[in-house]
Amino acid sequence: ECEFSYHANSERVIEDQNKGIYKSILTWDFSKLEKNVDFSIEIVPIRDCINKESAIKFKETIVLSSKDENFKKKDSKEIGILDYMTKCFKWRIILVDTKTSCRKVTDWKFVSFINN
C-alpha cells in the first residue's frame, strides 16, 4: 500500500440559520507530496440525497486536479447549496505516484447542505 502525506477535510458551516441551510468548506494541503505524485479531488453532486453514500442519481462530477493550471497544493473551496443545485454531495481524494504507479483512492465522504 502507498503512503502519502497530505490533509483534506470538509467542514459544515451554517449559511442560513432560519432555513437550516449549510455550506461546506473543503480544505486541503498536498504541499508535503513529492513532485511525482498527481492528486485530485472528485466532487459528485447527488440528486437522491436520502440515500447518502449509496445514492445512484448524480450530476456531473467536478474534478479539482494538480494538473490544472490554477490548482494550489494548499487551498480551500467553499461550496453552497446553489453551486451544484443539489442538497448534498460526496467527495474523495485520488493520489497517484507517477514513478511507481502506486494509487490510493479514499473512501467517499458525504456532505449535506440541509439537516437530515
VEXROGU-836489 format. One record per atom (N, C-alpha, C): residue number from 0; x, y, z; residue in three letters; atom name. Coordinates in steps of 0.2 Angstrom, whole numbers, plus 5000, padded with zeros to 4 digits. Each point is the difference from the previous one (the first is absolute). Layout:
% VEXROGU-836489
site pos=NUM	xx=X	yy=Y	zz=Z	code=ALA	site=CA $
...
***
This chain:
% VEXROGU-836489
site pos=0	xx=5004	yy=4994	zz=5000	code=GLU	site=N $
site pos=0	xx=4996	yy=5006	zz=5000	code=GLU	site=CA $
site pos=0	xx=5004	yy=5006	zz=5000	code=GLU	site=C $
site pos=1	xx=4998	yy=5005	zz=4996	code=CYS	site=N $
site pos=1	xx=5004	yy=5007	zz=5000	code=CYS	site=CA $
site pos=1	xx=4999	yy=5004	zz=5006	code=CYS	site=C $
site pos=2	xx=5005	yy=5004	zz=5002	code=GLU	site=N $
site pos=2	xx=4999	yy=5004	zz=5005	code=GLU	site=CA $
site pos=2	xx=5001	yy=5007	zz=4997	code=GLU	site=C $
site pos=3	xx=4995	yy=5005	zz=5001	code=PHE	site=N $
site pos=3	xx=5000	yy=5007	zz=4998	code=PHE	site=CA $
site pos=3	xx=4999	yy=5004	zz=5006	code=PHE	site=C $
site pos=4	xx=5004	yy=5006	zz=5001	code=SER	site=N $
site pos=4	xx=4999	yy=5004	zz=5005	code=SER	site=CA $
site pos=4	xx=4996	yy=5006	zz=4997	code=SER	site=C $
site pos=5	xx=4994	yy=5001	zz=5003	code=TYR	site=N $
site pos=5	xx=4996	yy=5005	zz=4998	code=TYR	site=CA $
site pos=5	xx=4994	yy=5001	zz=5005	code=TYR	site=C $
site pos=6	xx=4996	yy=5005	zz=4999	code=HIS	site=N $
site pos=6	xx=4994	yy=5002	zz=5004	code=HIS	site=CA $
site pos=6	xx=4995	yy=5002	zz=4996	code=HIS	site=C $
site pos=7	xx=4994	yy=4998	zz=5001	code=ALA	site=N $
site pos=7	xx=4994	yy=5002	zz=4997	code=ALA	site=CA $
site pos=7	xx=4994	yy=5000	zz=5004	code=ALA	site=C $
site pos=8	xx=4995	yy=5005	zz=5001	code=ASN	site=N $
site pos=8	xx=4995	yy=4999	zz=5004	code=ASN	site=CA $
site pos=8	xx=4994	yy=5005	zz=4998	code=ASN	site=C $
site pos=9	xx=4994	yy=4998	zz=5002	code=SER	site=N $
site pos=9	xx=4994	yy=5004	zz=4998	code=SER	site=CA $
site pos=9	xx=4997	yy=5002	zz=5007	code=SER	site=C $
site pos=10	xx=4998	yy=5006	zz=5000	code=GLU	site=N $
site pos=10	xx=4997	yy=5003	zz=5006	code=GLU	site=CA $
site pos=10	xx=4993	yy=5003	zz=4998	code=GLU	site=C $
site pos=11	xx=4995	yy=4998	zz=5004	code=ARG	site=N $
site pos=11	xx=4993	yy=5003	zz=4999	code=ARG	site=CA $
site pos=11	xx=4999	yy=5006	zz=5004	code=ARG	site=C $
site pos=12	xx=4998	yy=5005	zz=4997	code=VAL	site=N $
site pos=12	xx=4999	yy=5007	zz=5003	code=VAL	site=CA $
site pos=12	xx=4993	yy=5002	zz=4998	code=VAL	site=C $
site pos=13	xx=4997	yy=5003	zz=5005	code=ILE	site=N $
site pos=13	xx=4993	yy=5003	zz=4999	code=ILE	site=CA $
site pos=13	xx=5000	yy=5006	zz=4995	code=ILE	site=C $
site pos=14	xx=4996	yy=4999	zz=4996	code=GLU	site=N $
site pos=14	xx=5000	yy=5006	zz=4995	code=GLU	site=CA $
site pos=14	xx=4993	yy=5004	zz=5001	code=GLU	site=C $
site pos=15	xx=4995	yy=4997	zz=5001	code=ASP	site=N $
site pos=15	xx=4993	yy=5003	zz=5001	code=ASP	site=CA $
site pos=15	xx=4997	yy=4997	zz=5006	code=ASP	site=C $
site pos=16	xx=5001	yy=5003	zz=5006	code=GLN	site=N $
site pos=16	xx=4997	yy=4996	zz=5006	code=GLN	site=CA $
site pos=16	xx=4993	yy=4999	zz=5000	code=GLN	site=C $
site pos=17	xx=4996	yy=5005	zz=4997	code=ASN	site=N $
site pos=17	xx=4993	yy=5000	zz=5000	code=ASN	site=CA $
site pos=17	xx=4997	yy=4994	zz=4995	code=ASN	site=C $
site pos=18	xx=5004	yy=4999	zz=4995	code=LYS	site=N $
site pos=18	xx=4998	yy=4994	zz=4995	code=LYS	site=CA $
site pos=18	xx=5003	yy=4994	zz=5002	code=LYS	site=C $
site pos=19	xx=5005	yy=5000	zz=5004	code=GLY	site=N $
site pos=19	xx=5004	yy=4994	zz=5002	code=GLY	site=CA $
site pos=19	xx=5004	yy=4998	zz=4994	code=GLY	site=C $
site pos=20	xx=5003	yy=5004	zz=4997	code=ILE	site=N $
site pos=20	xx=5004	yy=4999	zz=4994	code=ILE	site=CA $
site pos=20	xx=5008	yy=5001	zz=5002	code=ILE	site=C $
site pos=21	xx=5004	yy=4995	zz=4998	code=TYR	site=N $
site pos=21	xx=5007	yy=5000	zz=5001	code=TYR	site=CA $
site pos=21	xx=5004	yy=5001	zz=4994	code=TYR	site=C $
site pos=22	xx=5006	yy=5002	zz=5001	code=LYS	site=N $
site pos=22	xx=5005	yy=5000	zz=4994	code=LYS	site=CA $
site pos=22	xx=5006	yy=4995	zz=5003	code=LYS	site=C $
site pos=23	xx=5004	yy=4998	zz=4995	code=SER	site=N $
site pos=23	xx=5006	yy=4996	zz=5002	code=SER	site=CA $
site pos=23	xx=5006	yy=5004	zz=4998	code=SER	site=C $
site pos=24	xx=5005	yy=4999	zz=5004	code=ILE	site=N $
site pos=24	xx=5007	yy=5003	zz=4999	code=ILE	site=CA $
site pos=24	xx=5004	yy=4994	zz=4999	code=ILE	site=C $
site pos=25	xx=5002	yy=4999	zz=4994	code=LEU	site=N $
site pos=25	xx=5005	yy=4994	zz=4999	code=LEU	site=CA $
site pos=25	xx=5007	yy=5003	zz=5000	code=LEU	site=C $
site pos=26	xx=5004	yy=4998	zz=5004	code=THR	site=N $
site pos=26	xx=5007	yy=5002	zz=5001	code=THR	site=CA $
site pos=26	xx=5005	yy=4994	zz=4998	code=THR	site=C $
site pos=27	xx=5006	yy=5002	zz=4997	code=TRP	site=N $
site pos=27	xx=5005	yy=4995	zz=4999	code=TRP	site=CA $
site pos=27	xx=5007	yy=5003	zz=5000	code=TRP	site=C $
site pos=28	xx=5004	yy=4995	zz=5002	code=ASP	site=N $
site pos=28	xx=5007	yy=5002	zz=5000	code=ASP	site=CA $
site pos=28	xx=5004	yy=4994	zz=4997	code=ASP	site=C $
site pos=29	xx=5003	yy=5000	zz=4994	code=PHE	site=N $
site pos=29	xx=5004	yy=4995	zz=4996	code=PHE	site=CA $
site pos=29	xx=5007	yy=5003	zz=5000	code=PHE	site=C $
site pos=30	xx=5002	yy=5005	zz=5004	code=SER	site=N $
site pos=30	xx=5006	yy=5003	zz=4999	code=SER	site=CA $
site pos=30	xx=5006	yy=4995	zz=5002	code=SER	site=C $
site pos=31	xx=4999	yy=4995	zz=5004	code=LYS	site=N $
site pos=31	xx=5005	yy=4995	zz=5002	code=LYS	site=CA $
site pos=31	xx=5001	yy=4994	zz=4995	code=LYS	site=C $
site pos=32	xx=4996	yy=5000	zz=4994	code=LEU	site=N $
site pos=32	xx=5001	yy=4995	zz=4995	code=LEU	site=CA $
site pos=32	xx=5006	yy=5001	zz=4996	code=LEU	site=C $
site pos=33	xx=5003	yy=4994	zz=4998	code=GLU	site=N $
site pos=33	xx=5005	yy=5001	zz=4995	code=GLU	site=CA $
site pos=33	xx=4998	yy=5003	zz=4993	code=GLU	site=C $
site pos=34	xx=5004	yy=5002	zz=4996	code=LYS	site=N $
site pos=34	xx=4998	yy=5003	zz=4994	code=LYS	site=CA $
site pos=34	xx=4997	yy=4995	zz=4995	code=LYS	site=C $
site pos=35	xx=5002	yy=4994	zz=5001	code=ASN	site=N $
site pos=35	xx=4998	yy=4994	zz=4995	code=ASN	site=CA $
site pos=35	xx=4993	yy=4998	zz=5002	code=ASN	site=C $
site pos=36	xx=4996	yy=5003	zz=5005	code=VAL	site=N $
site pos=36	xx=4994	yy=4997	zz=5002	code=VAL	site=CA $
site pos=36	xx=4994	yy=5005	zz=4997	code=VAL	site=C $
site pos=37	xx=4996	yy=4997	zz=4996	code=ASP	site=N $
site pos=37	xx=4994	yy=5004	zz=4998	code=ASP	site=CA $
site pos=37	xx=4994	yy=4999	zz=5005	code=ASP	site=C $
site pos=38	xx=4997	yy=5005	zz=5001	code=PHE	site=N $
site pos=38	xx=4994	yy=4999	zz=5004	code=PHE	site=CA $
site pos=38	xx=4994	yy=5004	zz=4998	code=PHE	site=C $
site pos=39	xx=4994	yy=4998	zz=5002	code=SER	site=N $
site pos=39	xx=4994	yy=5003	zz=4998	code=SER	site=CA $
site pos=39	xx=4995	yy=4999	zz=5005	code=SER	site=C $
site pos=40	xx=4995	yy=5005	zz=5000	code=ILE	site=N $
site pos=40	xx=4994	yy=4999	zz=5004	code=ILE	site=CA $
site pos=40	xx=4994	yy=5000	zz=4996	code=ILE	site=C $
site pos=41	xx=4996	yy=4994	zz=5001	code=GLU	site=N $
site pos=41	xx=4994	yy=4999	zz=4996	code=GLU	site=CA $
site pos=41	xx=4994	yy=5002	zz=5004	code=GLU	site=C $
site pos=42	xx=4996	yy=5004	zz=4997	code=ILE	site=N $
site pos=42	xx=4994	yy=5003	zz=5004	code=ILE	site=CA $
site pos=42	xx=4994	yy=4997	zz=4995	code=ILE	site=C $
site pos=43	xx=4996	yy=4997	zz=5003	code=VAL	site=N $
site pos=43	xx=4994	yy=4997	zz=4997	code=VAL	site=CA $
site pos=43	xx=4993	yy=5003	zz=5003	code=VAL	site=C $
site pos=44	xx=4997	yy=5005	zz=4997	code=PRO	site=N $
site pos=44	xx=4993	yy=5002	zz=5002	code=PRO	site=CA $
site pos=44	xx=4995	yy=4994	zz=4999	code=PRO	site=C $
site pos=45	xx=4996	yy=4999	zz=5006	code=ILE	site=N $
site pos=45	xx=4996	yy=4995	zz=5000	code=ILE	site=CA $
site pos=45	xx=4993	yy=5002	zz=5000	code=ILE	site=C $
site pos=46	xx=4996	yy=4997	zz=4996	code=ARG	site=N $
site pos=46	xx=4993	yy=5002	zz=4999	code=ARG	site=CA $
site pos=46	xx=4995	yy=4996	zz=5005	code=ARG	site=C $
site pos=47	xx=5002	yy=4994	zz=5002	code=ASP	site=N $
site pos=47	xx=4995	yy=4996	zz=5004	code=ASP	site=CA $
site pos=47	xx=5004	yy=5000	zz=5007	code=ASP	site=C $
site pos=48	xx=5000	yy=5005	zz=5004	code=CYS	site=N $
site pos=48	xx=5004	yy=5001	zz=5006	code=CYS	site=CA $
site pos=48	xx=4997	yy=4996	zz=5005	code=CYS	site=C $
site pos=49	xx=4994	yy=4997	zz=5000	code=ILE	site=N $
site pos=49	xx=4998	yy=4996	zz=5005	code=ILE	site=CA $
site pos=49	xx=5004	yy=4994	zz=5001	code=ILE	site=C $
site pos=50	xx=5003	yy=4998	zz=4995	code=ASN	site=N $
site pos=50	xx=5004	yy=4994	zz=5000	code=ASN	site=CA $
site pos=50	xx=5007	yy=5001	zz=5001	code=ASN	site=C $
site pos=51	xx=5002	yy=5006	zz=5002	code=LYS	site=N $
site pos=51	xx=5007	yy=5002	zz=5002	code=LYS	site=CA $
site pos=51	xx=5005	yy=4997	zz=4995	code=LYS	site=C $
site pos=52	xx=5006	yy=4996	zz=5003	code=GLU	site=N $
site pos=52	xx=5005	yy=4997	zz=4996	code=GLU	site=CA $
site pos=52	xx=4998	yy=4995	zz=4995	code=GLU	site=C $
site pos=53	xx=4994	yy=4997	zz=5002	code=SER	site=N $
site pos=53	xx=4997	yy=4995	zz=4995	code=SER	site=CA $
site pos=53	xx=4996	yy=5003	zz=4994	code=SER	site=C $
site pos=54	xx=5000	yy=5006	zz=5000	code=ALA	site=N $
site pos=54	xx=4996	yy=5003	zz=4995	code=ALA	site=CA $
site pos=54	xx=5002	yy=4998	zz=4993	code=ALA	site=C $
site pos=55	xx=4995	yy=5000	zz=4995	code=ILE	site=N $
site pos=55	xx=5002	yy=4998	zz=4993	code=ILE	site=CA $
site pos=55	xx=4998	yy=5005	zz=4995	code=ILE	site=C $
site pos=56	xx=4997	yy=5006	zz=5002	code=LYS	site=N $
site pos=56	xx=4998	yy=5005	zz=4996	code=LYS	site=CA $
site pos=56	xx=5005	yy=5006	zz=5001	code=LYS	site=C $
site pos=57	xx=5004	yy=5002	zz=4995	code=PHE	site=N $
site pos=57	xx=5005	yy=5005	zz=5000	code=PHE	site=CA $
site pos=57	xx=5000	yy=5005	zz=4995	code=PHE	site=C $
site pos=58	xx=5003	yy=5006	zz=5001	code=LYS	site=N $
site pos=58	xx=5001	yy=5004	zz=4995	code=LYS	site=CA $
site pos=58	xx=5007	yy=4999	zz=4998	code=LYS	site=C $
site pos=59	xx=5003	yy=5004	zz=4995	code=GLU	site=N $
site pos=59	xx=5007	yy=4999	zz=4998	code=GLU	site=CA $
site pos=59	xx=5005	yy=5001	zz=5005	code=GLU	site=C $
site pos=60	xx=5005	yy=4996	zz=5000	code=THR	site=N $
site pos=60	xx=5005	yy=5000	zz=5005	code=THR	site=CA $
site pos=60	xx=5005	yy=5006	zz=4999	code=THR	site=C $
site pos=61	xx=5002	yy=5004	zz=5005	code=ILE	site=N $
site pos=61	xx=5004	yy=5005	zz=5000	code=ILE	site=CA $
site pos=61	xx=5007	yy=4997	zz=5002	code=ILE	site=C $
site pos=62	xx=5005	yy=5002	zz=4996	code=VAL	site=N $
site pos=62	xx=5007	yy=4997	zz=5002	code=VAL	site=CA $
site pos=62	xx=5005	yy=5006	zz=5001	code=VAL	site=C $
site pos=63	xx=5003	yy=5001	zz=5006	code=LEU	site=N $
site pos=63	xx=5005	yy=5005	zz=5001	code=LEU	site=CA $
site pos=63	xx=5006	yy=4996	zz=5000	code=LEU	site=C $
site pos=64	xx=5005	yy=5002	zz=4995	code=SER	site=N $
site pos=64	xx=5006	yy=4996	zz=4999	code=SER	site=CA $
site pos=64	xx=5006	yy=5003	zz=5001	code=SER	site=C $
site pos=65	xx=5005	yy=4997	zz=5002	code=SER	site=N $
site pos=65	xx=5007	yy=5003	zz=5000	code=SER	site=CA $
site pos=65	xx=5003	yy=5002	zz=4993	code=SER	site=C $
site pos=66	xx=4996	yy=4997	zz=4995	code=LYS	site=N $
site pos=66	xx=5002	yy=5001	zz=4993	code=LYS	site=CA $
site pos=66	xx=4997	yy=5007	zz=4998	code=LYS	site=C $
site pos=67	xx=4995	yy=5002	zz=5003	code=ASP	site=N $
site pos=67	xx=4997	yy=5007	zz=4998	code=ASP	site=CA $
site pos=67	xx=5005	yy=5005	zz=5002	code=ASP	site=C $
site pos=68	xx=5000	yy=5005	zz=4995	code=GLU	site=N $
site pos=68	xx=5005	yy=5006	zz=5000	code=GLU	site=CA $
site pos=68	xx=4999	yy=5004	zz=5007	code=GLU	site=C $
site pos=69	xx=4994	yy=5001	zz=5002	code=ASN	site=N $
site pos=69	xx=4999	yy=5004	zz=5006	code=ASN	site=CA $
site pos=69	xx=4999	yy=4997	zz=5007	code=ASN	site=C $
site pos=70	xx=5001	yy=4993	zz=4999	code=PHE	site=N $
site pos=70	xx=4999	yy=4996	zz=5007	code=PHE	site=CA $
site pos=70	xx=5006	yy=5001	zz=5004	code=PHE	site=C $
site pos=71	xx=4998	yy=5002	zz=5007	code=LYS	site=N $
site pos=71	xx=5005	yy=5001	zz=5005	code=LYS	site=CA $
site pos=71	xx=5001	yy=4994	zz=5004	code=LYS	site=C $
site pos=72	xx=5006	yy=4998	zz=5002	code=LYS	site=N $
site pos=72	xx=5001	yy=4994	zz=5004	code=LYS	site=CA $
site pos=72	xx=4997	yy=5001	zz=5007	code=LYS	site=C $
site pos=73	xx=4999	yy=5006	zz=5003	code=LYS	site=N $
site pos=73	xx=4997	yy=5002	zz=5006	code=LYS	site=CA $
site pos=73	xx=4995	yy=5005	zz=4999	code=LYS	site=C $
site pos=74	xx=4994	yy=4998	zz=5001	code=ASP	site=N $
site pos=74	xx=4994	yy=5005	zz=4998	code=ASP	site=CA $
site pos=74	xx=4994	yy=4998	zz=5004	code=ASP	site=C $
site pos=75	xx=4994	yy=5003	zz=4998	code=SER	site=N $
site pos=75	xx=4994	yy=4998	zz=5002	code=SER	site=CA $
site pos=75	xx=4995	yy=5002	zz=4995	code=SER	site=C $
site pos=76	xx=4994	yy=4997	zz=5000	code=LYS	site=N $
site pos=76	xx=4994	yy=5002	zz=4996	code=LYS	site=CA $
site pos=76	xx=4994	yy=5000	zz=5004	code=LYS	site=C $
site pos=77	xx=4996	yy=5005	zz=4999	code=GLU	site=N $
site pos=77	xx=4994	yy=5001	zz=5004	code=GLU	site=CA $
site pos=77	xx=4994	yy=4998	zz=4995	code=GLU	site=C $
site pos=78	xx=4996	yy=4995	zz=5002	code=ILE	site=N $
site pos=78	xx=4995	yy=4997	zz=4996	code=ILE	site=CA $
site pos=78	xx=4993	yy=5001	zz=5003	code=ILE	site=C $
site pos=79	xx=4996	yy=5003	zz=4996	code=GLY	site=N $
site pos=79	xx=4993	yy=5002	zz=5003	code=GLY	site=CA $
site pos=79	xx=4995	yy=4996	zz=4996	code=GLY	site=C $
site pos=80	xx=4994	yy=5000	zz=5003	code=ILE	site=N $
site pos=80	xx=4994	yy=4996	zz=4997	code=ILE	site=CA $
site pos=80	xx=4999	yy=5002	zz=4993	code=ILE	site=C $
site pos=81	xx=5001	yy=5007	zz=4998	code=LEU	site=N $
site pos=81	xx=4998	yy=5002	zz=4993	code=LEU	site=CA $
site pos=81	xx=5006	yy=4999	zz=4995	code=LEU	site=C $
site pos=82	xx=5006	yy=4998	zz=5003	code=ASP	site=N $
site pos=82	xx=5006	yy=4998	zz=4995	code=ASP	site=CA $
site pos=82	xx=4998	yy=4995	zz=4996	code=ASP	site=C $
site pos=83	xx=4997	yy=4994	zz=5002	code=TYR	site=N $
site pos=83	xx=4999	yy=4994	zz=4996	code=TYR	site=CA $
site pos=83	xx=4992	yy=4999	zz=5000	code=TYR	site=C $
site pos=84	xx=4996	yy=5004	zz=5003	code=MET	site=N $
site pos=84	xx=4993	yy=4999	zz=4999	code=MET	site=CA $
site pos=84	xx=4998	yy=4994	zz=5003	code=MET	site=C $
site pos=85	xx=5003	yy=4997	zz=5005	code=THR	site=N $
site pos=85	xx=4998	yy=4994	zz=5003	code=THR	site=CA $
site pos=85	xx=5000	yy=5001	zz=5008	code=THR	site=C $
site pos=86	xx=4997	yy=4996	zz=5004	code=LYS	site=N $
site pos=86	xx=5000	yy=5001	zz=5007	code=LYS	site=CA $
site pos=86	xx=5006	yy=4996	zz=5003	code=LYS	site=C $
site pos=87	xx=5004	yy=4996	zz=4996	code=CYS	site=N $
site pos=87	xx=5006	yy=4997	zz=5003	code=CYS	site=CA $
site pos=87	xx=5005	yy=4998	zz=4995	code=CYS	site=C $
site pos=88	xx=5006	yy=4998	zz=5002	code=PHE	site=N $
site pos=88	xx=5005	yy=4997	zz=4996	code=PHE	site=CA $
site pos=88	xx=5005	yy=4996	zz=5003	code=PHE	site=C $
site pos=89	xx=5003	yy=4996	zz=4997	code=LYS	site=N $
site pos=89	xx=5006	yy=4996	zz=5003	code=LYS	site=CA $
site pos=89	xx=5006	yy=5002	zz=4996	code=LYS	site=C $
site pos=90	xx=5006	yy=4998	zz=5004	code=TRP	site=N $
site pos=90	xx=5006	yy=5002	zz=4997	code=TRP	site=CA $
site pos=90	xx=5005	yy=4995	zz=5003	code=TRP	site=C $
site pos=91	xx=5006	yy=4999	zz=4996	code=ARG	site=N $
site pos=91	xx=5005	yy=4996	zz=5002	code=ARG	site=CA $
site pos=91	xx=5007	yy=5003	zz=4996	code=ARG	site=C $
site pos=92	xx=5005	yy=4997	zz=5003	code=ILE	site=N $
site pos=92	xx=5007	yy=5001	zz=4997	code=ILE	site=CA $
site pos=92	xx=5003	yy=4995	zz=4996	code=ILE	site=C $
site pos=93	xx=5003	yy=5001	zz=4995	code=ILE	site=N $
site pos=93	xx=5004	yy=4995	zz=4996	code=ILE	site=CA $
site pos=93	xx=5007	yy=5002	zz=4999	code=ILE	site=C $
site pos=94	xx=5005	yy=4996	zz=5002	code=LEU	site=N $
site pos=94	xx=5007	yy=5002	zz=5000	code=LEU	site=CA $
site pos=94	xx=5003	yy=4994	zz=4996	code=LEU	site=C $
site pos=95	xx=5005	yy=5002	zz=4995	code=VAL	site=N $
site pos=95	xx=5003	yy=4996	zz=4996	code=VAL	site=CA $
site pos=95	xx=5008	yy=5002	zz=5000	code=VAL	site=C $
site pos=96	xx=5004	yy=4995	zz=5002	code=ASP	site=N $
site pos=96	xx=5007	yy=5001	zz=4999	code=ASP	site=CA $
site pos=96	xx=5002	yy=4998	zz=4993	code=ASP	site=C $
site pos=97	xx=5002	yy=5005	zz=4996	code=THR	site=N $
site pos=97	xx=5002	yy=4999	zz=4993	code=THR	site=CA $
site pos=97	xx=5006	yy=4995	zz=4999	code=THR	site=C $
site pos=98	xx=5005	yy=5000	zz=5005	code=LYS	site=N $
site pos=98	xx=5006	yy=4996	zz=5000	code=LYS	site=CA $
site pos=98	xx=4998	yy=4992	zz=5001	code=LYS	site=C $
site pos=99	xx=4996	yy=4999	zz=5005	code=THR	site=N $
site pos=99	xx=4999	yy=4993	zz=5002	code=THR	site=CA $
site pos=99	xx=4993	yy=4998	zz=4998	code=THR	site=C $
site pos=100	xx=4996	yy=5004	zz=4997	code=SER	site=N $
site pos=100	xx=4993	yy=4999	zz=4998	code=SER	site=CA $
site pos=100	xx=4995	yy=4998	zz=5006	code=SER	site=C $
site pos=101	xx=5003	yy=5001	zz=5006	code=CYS	site=N $
site pos=101	xx=4996	yy=4999	zz=5006	code=CYS	site=CA $
site pos=101	xx=4994	yy=5004	zz=5000	code=CYS	site=C $
site pos=102	xx=4994	yy=4998	zz=5002	code=ARG	site=N $
site pos=102	xx=4994	yy=5004	zz=5000	code=ARG	site=CA $
site pos=102	xx=4996	yy=4999	zz=5006	code=ARG	site=C $
site pos=103	xx=4998	yy=5006	zz=5003	code=LYS	site=N $
site pos=103	xx=4996	yy=4999	zz=5006	code=LYS	site=CA $
site pos=103	xx=4993	yy=5004	zz=4998	code=LYS	site=C $
site pos=104	xx=4995	yy=4997	zz=5002	code=VAL	site=N $
site pos=104	xx=4993	yy=5004	zz=4999	code=VAL	site=CA $
site pos=104	xx=4997	yy=4999	zz=5007	code=VAL	site=C $
site pos=105	xx=4998	yy=5006	zz=5003	code=THR	site=N $
site pos=105	xx=4997	yy=5000	zz=5007	code=THR	site=CA $
site pos=105	xx=4993	yy=4998	zz=4999	code=THR	site=C $
site pos=106	xx=4997	yy=4999	zz=5006	code=ASP	site=N $
site pos=106	xx=4993	yy=4998	zz=5000	code=ASP	site=CA $
site pos=106	xx=4996	yy=5007	zz=4999	code=ASP	site=C $
site pos=107	xx=4994	yy=4999	zz=4997	code=TRP	site=N $
site pos=107	xx=4996	yy=5006	zz=4999	code=TRP	site=CA $
site pos=107	xx=4998	yy=5003	zz=5007	code=TRP	site=C $
site pos=108	xx=4999	yy=5007	zz=5000	code=LYS	site=N $
site pos=108	xx=4998	yy=5003	zz=5006	code=LYS	site=CA $
site pos=108	xx=4993	yy=5004	zz=4997	code=LYS	site=C $
site pos=109	xx=4995	yy=4999	zz=5004	code=PHE	site=N $
site pos=109	xx=4994	yy=5003	zz=4999	code=PHE	site=CA $
site pos=109	xx=4999	yy=5007	zz=5003	code=PHE	site=C $
site pos=110	xx=4997	yy=5005	zz=4997	code=VAL	site=N $
site pos=110	xx=4999	yy=5006	zz=5003	code=VAL	site=CA $
site pos=110	xx=4993	yy=5003	zz=4998	code=VAL	site=C $
site pos=111	xx=4996	yy=5002	zz=5004	code=SER	site=N $
site pos=111	xx=4993	yy=5002	zz=4999	code=SER	site=CA $
site pos=111	xx=4999	yy=5007	zz=5002	code=SER	site=C $
site pos=112	xx=4997	yy=5004	zz=4995	code=PHE	site=N $
site pos=112	xx=4999	yy=5007	zz=5002	code=PHE	site=CA $
site pos=112	xx=4994	yy=5002	zz=5004	code=PHE	site=C $
site pos=113	xx=4996	yy=4994	zz=5002	code=ILE	site=N $
site pos=113	xx=4994	yy=5001	zz=5004	code=ILE	site=CA $
site pos=113	xx=5000	yy=4995	zz=5006	code=ILE	site=C $
site pos=114	xx=4996	yy=5001	zz=5005	code=ASN	site=N $
site pos=114	xx=5000	yy=4995	zz=5005	code=ASN	site=CA $
site pos=114	xx=4996	yy=4994	zz=4998	code=ASN	site=C $
site pos=115	xx=5003	yy=4994	zz=5001	code=ASN	site=N $
site pos=115	xx=4997	yy=4994	zz=4998	code=ASN	site=CA $
site pos=115	xx=4996	yy=4997	zz=5005	code=ASN	site=C $
***
